[in-house]
Amino acid sequence: MYKRGTKSVCFLLLALLWDSGYVITMERGDTAAHVNLTAFHRLPNRCNVDGFNKDWFKVDKYCVKYFSKPLNFTDAENSCKKTVPGGHLVSVHNAGANNDLLSIVKKMNPKNLRMWLGGYEFFQSGKFLWTDGSFWDYAVWTPGEPINLYSSLEECVEMNWKGAGKWNDDSCFNKKGYICAFKRKGIIDE
């Protein structure tokens, strides 16, 4: 039961949170009457590199931008290279960066969270690399994944397949949204 005016206050609160960069999501098992407060996600700060402030965010040592137009892995990587000097599909090196990327995609495309990361299996070797050449030092696979190691069936890494923030190996030919990134180091003084 709502008291008079409560709906207006709730709407105002939701509008303020949306404007402030918070992402509100309904997690599985939630109902409209019971919002899970842990489902609030704070967007990372805007990128502080001139010309890359709008829609670009600071994630770890990178500036990143989400693109919702579905592309296959190769086309997405090439798009990143054309979008910004030194650009690549995003690499992820810690849980904080992974959570930031999840927040961005939840804000930008809440109905379809699946997206390409810059990871790929190196020539069916069972070893994964990043397209930007950085060291593979972090992974958060969906339980049981990657399942197609040592084959050409699924060699590219996506995020948010079965679980929010979890990774999966998928066919590089599938089309999905993606996140481009470039290193801020050398471009600005932090």
C-alpha positions as CSV (number, residue, x, y, z in Angstrom):
1,M,0.0,0.0,0.0
2,Y,1.4,3.4,-1.0
3,K,0.9,6.6,1.0
4,R,-0.2,9.6,-1.0
5,G,2.7,11.1,-2.9
6,T,5.0,8.1,-2.5
7,K,4.8,7.2,-6.2
8,S,6.0,10.7,-7.1
9,V,8.9,10.5,-4.7
10,C,9.9,7.1,-6.0
11,F,9.8,8.4,-9.6
12,L,11.8,11.4,-8.7
13,L,14.4,9.3,-6.9
14,L,14.7,6.9,-9.9
15,A,15.1,9.9,-12.2
16,L,17.8,11.4,-10.0
17,L,19.7,8.1,-9.8
18,W,19.5,7.7,-13.6
19,D,20.8,11.2,-14.2
20,S,23.6,10.7,-11.7
21,G,25.1,7.7,-13.6
22,Y,23.6,5.0,-11.5
23,V,22.1,2.0,-13.4
24,I,19.1,0.4,-11.9
25,T,18.4,-3.2,-12.8
26,M,16.0,-5.8,-11.7
27,E,17.9,-8.9,-10.8
28,R,16.4,-12.4,-11.2
29,G,13.8,-13.1,-8.5
30,D,13.1,-9.4,-7.9
31,T,9.6,-8.0,-8.3
32,A,8.5,-4.5,-9.1
33,A,7.5,-4.0,-5.5
34,H,10.8,-5.1,-4.1
35,V,13.9,-3.6,-5.8
36,N,17.1,-5.3,-4.9
37,L,19.3,-2.5,-3.7
38,T,22.5,-4.4,-4.7
39,A,21.3,-4.1,-8.3
40,F,22.4,-0.4,-8.4
41,H,25.5,0.0,-10.5
42,R,27.6,3.1,-10.5
43,L,29.0,4.1,-13.9
44,P,32.7,4.8,-13.9
45,N,33.9,8.4,-14.4
46,R,34.0,9.9,-17.8
47,C,37.3,9.7,-19.8
48,N,39.4,12.7,-19.2
49,V,41.1,12.8,-22.6
50,D,40.1,15.7,-24.8
51,G,37.8,14.6,-27.6
52,F,36.9,11.4,-25.8
53,N,34.7,12.7,-23.0
54,K,31.3,11.9,-24.4
55,D,30.3,8.3,-24.0
56,W,33.8,7.3,-23.1
57,F,34.6,6.1,-19.5
58,K,37.7,5.6,-17.4
59,V,38.1,1.9,-16.6
60,D,41.4,0.9,-15.0
61,K,44.1,2.4,-17.2
62,Y,41.9,2.6,-20.3
63,C,39.2,4.9,-21.8
64,V,36.4,2.7,-23.1
65,K,33.2,3.1,-25.1
66,Y,30.3,0.7,-25.7
67,F,29.0,0.1,-29.2
68,S,25.6,-1.6,-29.5
69,K,25.8,-2.3,-33.3
70,P,26.3,-6.1,-33.5
71,L,29.5,-7.1,-35.3
72,N,31.5,-10.3,-35.5
73,F,34.8,-10.3,-33.4
74,T,37.1,-9.4,-36.3
75,D,34.9,-6.5,-37.5
76,A,34.5,-5.3,-33.9
77,E,38.3,-5.2,-33.5
78,N,38.8,-3.4,-36.8
79,S,36.1,-0.9,-35.8
80,C,38.0,-0.2,-32.6
81,K,41.2,0.4,-34.5
82,K,39.5,2.8,-36.8
83,T,37.7,4.6,-34.0
84,V,40.7,5.7,-32.0
85,P,44.5,5.6,-32.4
86,G,45.8,2.6,-30.4
87,G,42.2,1.3,-30.1
88,H,41.4,-2.4,-29.5
89,L,38.6,-4.4,-28.1
90,V,38.8,-4.0,-24.3
91,S,41.1,-6.2,-22.2
92,V,40.1,-6.9,-18.6
93,H,42.7,-7.2,-15.8
94,N,40.8,-7.2,-12.5
95,A,37.4,-7.6,-10.9
96,G,36.9,-3.8,-10.6
97,A,37.3,-3.3,-14.3
98,N,35.0,-6.2,-15.1
99,N,32.3,-4.7,-12.8
100,D,32.8,-1.3,-14.5
101,L,32.3,-2.9,-18.0
102,L,29.1,-4.6,-16.7
103,S,27.8,-1.3,-15.4
104,I,28.4,0.4,-18.7
105,V,26.6,-2.3,-20.8
106,K,23.7,-2.4,-18.3
107,K,23.3,1.4,-18.8
108,M,23.8,1.4,-22.5
109,N,22.0,-1.8,-23.6
110,P,20.0,-3.3,-20.7
111,K,18.0,-5.7,-22.9
112,N,21.1,-7.4,-24.5
113,L,24.1,-7.6,-22.2
114,R,26.2,-10.0,-24.4
115,M,29.3,-8.3,-25.8
116,W,32.7,-9.0,-27.2
117,L,35.8,-8.5,-25.0
118,G,39.2,-8.5,-26.7
119,G,40.2,-12.0,-25.6
120,Y,40.8,-14.9,-28.1
121,E,42.3,-18.4,-28.0
122,F,45.7,-18.4,-29.6
123,F,45.7,-20.9,-32.5
124,Q,43.7,-23.6,-30.7
125,S,46.4,-23.8,-28.0
126,G,44.1,-23.5,-25.0
127,K,45.9,-20.2,-24.2
128,F,44.0,-16.9,-24.3
129,L,45.5,-13.5,-25.4
130,W,44.2,-9.9,-25.6
131,T,44.0,-8.1,-28.9
132,D,45.9,-5.2,-27.4
133,G,48.9,-7.4,-26.5
134,S,48.5,-7.0,-22.8
135,F,49.2,-9.9,-20.4
136,W,46.3,-12.4,-19.8
137,D,46.3,-12.1,-16.0
138,Y,42.6,-12.3,-15.1
139,A,39.5,-14.3,-16.1
140,V,36.0,-14.8,-14.8
141,W,34.6,-17.7,-16.8
142,T,31.0,-18.9,-16.5
143,P,31.3,-22.3,-14.6
144,G,32.2,-25.0,-17.1
145,E,33.6,-22.5,-19.6
146,P,35.6,-22.3,-21.8
147,I,34.4,-25.6,-23.3
148,N,35.8,-25.6,-26.8
149,L,39.5,-25.4,-26.1
150,Y,41.8,-26.7,-28.8
151,S,39.2,-26.3,-31.5
152,S,38.1,-23.7,-34.0
153,L,34.5,-23.8,-32.8
154,E,34.6,-21.0,-30.2
155,E,37.8,-19.0,-30.1
156,C,36.6,-15.5,-29.0
157,V,35.7,-14.2,-25.6
158,E,32.3,-12.7,-24.8
159,M,30.9,-11.3,-21.5
160,N,27.4,-11.8,-20.0
161,W,26.4,-15.1,-21.7
162,K,24.7,-17.0,-18.9
163,G,25.6,-14.8,-15.9
164,A,26.1,-11.1,-15.6
165,G,29.8,-10.3,-15.6
166,K,30.8,-13.9,-16.5
167,W,32.8,-14.9,-19.6
168,N,32.3,-17.5,-22.3
169,D,34.1,-18.7,-25.4
170,D,32.0,-18.2,-28.5
171,S,32.2,-18.4,-32.2
172,C,34.0,-15.4,-33.6
173,F,31.5,-15.2,-36.4
174,N,28.6,-14.4,-34.1
175,K,27.6,-10.7,-34.0
176,K,27.2,-8.8,-30.8
177,G,27.9,-5.4,-29.2
178,Y,31.4,-4.6,-28.1
179,I,33.6,-2.3,-26.0
180,C,36.5,-0.4,-27.5
181,A,39.4,0.8,-25.4
182,F,42.6,2.7,-25.6
183,K,45.4,3.2,-23.0
184,R,45.3,6.6,-21.3
185,K,49.0,6.3,-20.2
186,G,51.1,8.5,-22.4
187,I,48.1,10.5,-23.6
188,I,47.5,12.3,-20.3
189,D,49.2,12.7,-17.0
190,E,47.2,10.8,-14.4
